Amino acid sequence: MKLFKRTPEFEKEFKRLVKKFRSLDEDICSFEKILEAYPTGVGSKFVIIHSDSGVKIVKARLACRALRESSLRVIYAWHEQCVTFFYIELYHKGEKENEDRVRISEYLKSL
């Protein structure tokens, strides 16, 4: 069984963005179905930005129906041994240029 967990920072960003983009809740569910089949994703919309023994940090584009021609970015960690996903960051490309490298480093240190 695969588990999807959220960091407190991710949860805060999700709550803020779901008010702007009403389809986000359903879009995350669709995204999770893809991750269940392909944990590190498929195609050019998924990029592994960190790979370590047992954990991979992936940056992915999340198609949001409310945005139509744009997408959100999701940073998540895939823990292979315990078959668990941890959402680390969620942002709109128009609001923020790149992922928060400090947050990713802090997450990796906490392991």
Secondary structure, 3 states (H helix, E strand, C coil): CCEEEECHHHHHHHHHHHHHCCCHHHHHHHHHHHHHHCCCCCCCCEEEEEEECCEEEEEEEEECHHHCCCEEEEEEEEECCCCEEEEEEEEECCCCCCCCHHHHHHHHHCC
